[in-house]
């Protein structure tokens, strides 16, 4: 026989949380929606990642910005469209330019 002292205690969520959880389950349309990233925000985030990598590698922030600008100009000359590989190609191009000890254009 179990007495109250030996029974494991179950924690119950606060009443407000339980009610909120029921509401979320009842509104199944919210669960079906997926969030899509804004392409412009993704592009800017990838650009910032490349710029920050250059800065952490010892480049001056203004020079790092110029490298990103230079890559965008080079990509435009090559006819590259923004996409998943755009900034990966940019990273490789910038690394090659730096390895050749070139300076970004003003």
Backbone bond lengths (Angstrom), bond angles and torsions (degrees), N, CA, C in turn:
res aa  C-N    CA-C-N  psi(-1)  N-CA   C-N-CA  omega(-1)  CA-C   N-CA-C  phi
1 X - - - 1.434 - - 1.527 110.56 -
2 X 1.290 115.43 140.51 1.453 120.81 179.39 1.510 109.40 -95.52
3 X 1.281 114.19 133.48 1.458 115.40 169.09 1.521 107.67 -106.99
4 X 1.289 115.80 174.35 1.463 119.31 -173.62 1.517 112.58 -65.13
5 X 1.291 118.44 -27.76 1.462 119.94 -177.55 1.519 112.34 -74.88
6 X 1.300 118.90 -29.66 1.458 120.41 -177.22 1.521 113.44 -94.25
7 X 1.303 117.81 -11.02 1.460 120.28 178.02 1.520 110.45 -71.76
8 X 1.307 116.52 136.46 1.466 117.42 175.10 1.536 109.08 -67.96
9 X 1.306 114.50 139.14 1.457 118.64 -179.15 1.521 109.25 -85.38
10 X 1.294 115.75 137.03 1.450 121.13 175.19 1.514 108.63 -100.80
11 X 1.313 113.64 130.88 1.460 117.65 175.84 1.509 108.25 -86.03
12 X 1.286 115.13 131.91 1.454 120.70 178.01 1.519 108.36 -109.83
13 X 1.310 115.88 137.61 1.464 117.75 179.37 1.523 110.74 -64.88
14 X 1.299 114.07 154.29 1.456 118.67 177.15 1.525 108.74 -59.33
15 X 1.308 115.64 150.02 1.461 120.63 -174.76 1.533 112.05 -55.21
16 X 1.282 118.03 -40.46 1.460 120.66 -178.89 1.514 112.21 -63.02
17 X 1.312 116.87 -38.73 1.467 120.34 179.86 1.521 111.45 -68.56
18 X 1.300 116.12 -40.65 1.456 120.01 -179.35 1.526 110.09 -63.93
19 X 1.317 116.70 -42.68 1.460 120.19 179.11 1.524 110.61 -63.82
20 X 1.312 117.03 -40.24 1.458 121.25 179.83 1.526 110.10 -64.63
21 X 1.311 116.96 -41.11 1.462 120.61 179.03 1.528 110.67 -62.77
22 X 1.318 117.71 -39.23 1.466 120.46 177.76 1.515 110.81 -63.92
23 X 1.323 115.93 -40.21 1.462 119.46 178.96 1.520 110.85 -64.32
24 X 1.310 117.22 -40.25 1.466 120.28 179.55 1.522 111.56 -64.27
25 X 1.337 115.68 -41.90 1.455 118.96 178.61 1.520 111.15 -67.20
26 X 1.311 117.15 -34.87 1.460 121.01 -179.21 1.525 110.78 -68.78
27 X 1.313 116.88 -33.10 1.461 120.73 179.73 1.522 108.68 -91.91
28 X 1.323 116.34 77.43 1.466 120.11 -174.69 1.518 112.53 -73.20
29 X 1.330 118.62 -16.86 1.454 119.65 179.94 1.523 110.70 -65.63
30 X 1.318 118.05 -32.54 1.462 121.10 178.19 1.521 110.91 -66.55
31 X 1.307 117.62 -33.19 1.459 121.27 -178.96 1.528 111.24 -72.28
32 X 1.335 117.88 -26.73 1.454 121.17 -177.15 1.525 113.03 -82.18
33 X 1.310 117.45 -20.11 1.458 120.14 -177.06 1.522 110.26 -76.21
34 X 1.314 116.02 137.14 1.456 120.57 175.25 1.517 107.96 -114.06
35 X 1.288 115.52 151.58 1.449 120.27 -178.66 1.522 109.37 -95.04
36 X 1.292 115.49 132.06 1.457 120.64 176.13 1.506 108.96 -108.24
37 X 1.308 115.08 138.39 1.446 119.88 179.89 1.524 111.83 -74.48
38 X 1.291 114.90 146.64 1.454 121.39 175.67 1.527 107.59 -76.90
39 X 1.332 119.19 122.45 1.471 120.70 -176.55 1.533 113.25 -56.78
40 X 1.319 117.33 -36.25 1.465 119.46 -179.52 1.526 110.86 -67.80
41 X 1.329 117.39 -40.64 1.468 120.63 178.01 1.525 110.99 -65.77
42 X 1.322 116.82 -38.58 1.467 120.63 178.21 1.526 109.81 -64.71
43 X 1.326 116.06 -43.27 1.470 120.44 178.33 1.525 110.65 -59.75
44 X 1.321 116.90 -47.22 1.469 120.76 -179.45 1.531 111.51 -64.83
45 X 1.320 117.15 -35.94 1.469 120.34 178.52 1.527 110.82 -67.16
46 X 1.316 117.12 -40.35 1.471 120.17 178.41 1.521 111.05 -68.18
47 X 1.335 115.99 -37.60 1.468 119.85 176.42 1.524 109.72 -62.66
48 X 1.331 116.30 -44.15 1.465 120.82 179.60 1.528 110.83 -63.15
49 X 1.326 116.68 -36.46 1.465 119.78 179.22 1.527 110.76 -64.31
50 X 1.331 116.99 -42.35 1.469 120.58 178.58 1.527 109.40 -65.78
51 X 1.336 116.76 -45.49 1.468 120.76 179.25 1.534 110.57 -59.28
52 X 1.325 116.80 -44.80 1.468 120.39 -179.65 1.520 112.00 -66.17
53 X 1.334 116.36 -34.67 1.473 119.27 177.32 1.522 110.29 -65.27
54 X 1.319 116.50 -40.19 1.470 120.41 177.73 1.527 110.84 -65.02
55 X 1.314 116.50 -42.52 1.469 120.50 179.70 1.524 110.60 -64.44
56 X 1.331 116.77 -42.50 1.470 119.31 179.74 1.524 111.18 -68.04
57 X 1.329 117.17 -21.61 1.462 121.67 176.23 1.518 113.50 -83.73
58 X 1.331 116.91 -0.54 1.455 120.27 175.17 1.519 115.55 111.59
59 X 1.321 117.72 -2.06 1.464 119.68 178.94 1.527 110.51 -75.27
60 X 1.300 115.03 149.78 1.457 121.84 173.25 1.535 108.08 -68.09
61 X 1.329 119.19 142.10 1.473 120.24 -179.47 1.536 113.70 -55.84
62 X 1.325 117.52 -38.08 1.468 119.84 179.15 1.530 110.88 -67.03
63 X 1.324 116.77 -37.96 1.472 120.77 178.52 1.534 109.65 -68.99
64 X 1.317 117.19 -39.77 1.465 120.63 178.38 1.529 110.36 -61.61
65 X 1.320 117.04 -40.92 1.467 120.87 177.12 1.525 110.75 -63.37
66 X 1.315 116.80 -40.91 1.465 120.55 178.84 1.524 111.55 -64.52
67 X 1.346 116.60 -36.55 1.465 119.12 176.58 1.533 110.59 -62.89
68 X 1.308 116.61 -42.18 1.470 120.00 178.98 1.527 110.32 -64.44
69 X 1.332 116.47 -42.19 1.468 120.36 176.56 1.527 110.65 -61.71
70 X 1.335 116.18 -41.70 1.467 120.82 -179.99 1.524 110.74 -63.40
71 X 1.344 116.92 -40.78 1.464 119.27 178.09 1.524 110.57 -63.37
72 X 1.312 118.09 -42.41 1.459 119.83 -179.61 1.538 110.77 -62.90
73 X 1.326 117.11 -37.11 1.470 120.49 176.31 1.523 110.40 -66.84
74 X 1.337 117.08 -42.82 1.468 121.49 178.68 1.527 110.54 -63.75
75 X 1.319 117.01 -42.62 1.469 120.78 179.42 1.524 110.65 -63.50
76 X 1.327 116.77 -37.37 1.464 120.22 177.48 1.531 110.46 -65.07
77 X 1.334 116.76 -40.35 1.469 120.08 177.56 1.527 111.44 -64.03
78 X 1.321 116.24 -35.85 1.468 121.18 179.00 1.525 112.44 -79.04
79 X 1.314 116.39 -12.10 1.457 120.60 -179.01 1.520 113.68 77.71
80 X 1.328 117.33 24.87 1.459 121.05 -179.84 1.526 110.42 -79.68
81 X 1.315 114.91 138.60 1.462 119.87 175.84 1.519 109.27 -96.05
82 X 1.310 114.73 151.63 1.463 119.32 177.11 1.516 109.04 -65.14
83 X 1.307 114.81 136.18 1.454 119.99 179.93 1.510 109.65 -173.12
84 X 1.308 115.96 -161.45 1.461 120.57 -174.51 1.529 112.44 -66.80
85 X 1.328 117.81 -34.29 1.463 120.52 -176.71 1.527 113.56 -96.00
86 X 1.308 117.15 -0.99 1.467 121.85 -174.93 1.524 111.36 -57.61
87 X 1.329 117.46 -53.07 1.464 119.24 -176.82 1.521 112.56 -80.67
88 X 1.324 117.57 -20.49 1.473 118.79 172.92 1.525 108.96 -67.53
89 X 1.325 116.29 -43.56 1.468 120.23 175.28 1.523 109.94 -63.79
90 X 1.317 116.73 -37.25 1.457 120.73 177.63 1.518 112.48 -63.17
91 X 1.339 115.72 -41.67 1.469 119.68 177.81 1.514 110.71 -60.81
92 X 1.323 116.44 -44.81 1.467 120.27 179.94 1.531 111.11 -64.18
93 X 1.338 116.59 -41.82 1.462 120.50 179.85 1.529 110.93 -64.98
94 X 1.325 116.69 -44.47 1.468 120.29 179.58 1.530 110.44 -63.93
95 X 1.343 116.68 -41.85 1.467 119.86 178.41 1.534 110.83 -61.05
96 X 1.331 116.75 -41.32 1.469 120.29 179.28 1.526 110.93 -65.34
97 X 1.323 116.36 -39.96 1.463 120.27 178.87 1.529 110.86 -65.38
98 X 1.316 116.44 -41.92 1.469 120.16 179.14 1.525 111.15 -67.57
99 X 1.353 116.47 -38.03 1.466 119.89 178.89 1.524 110.59 -64.43
100 X 1.329 117.58 -30.68 1.469 121.66 176.92 1.538 111.10 -83.45
101 X 1.323 115.22 4.86 1.470 123.05 179.93 1.516 113.10 58.84
102 X 1.302 114.95 33.51 1.456 119.36 174.70 1.514 109.55 -83.35
103 X 1.308 116.40 157.14 1.462 123.40 177.50 1.530 108.45 -106.21
104 X 1.321 116.99 145.72 1.475 117.53 177.43 1.523 110.18 -68.36
105 X 1.320 117.15 149.47 1.466 119.07 179.01 1.522 110.62 -67.63
106 X 1.314 114.82 155.56 1.472 119.58 179.65 1.463 111.49 -79.21
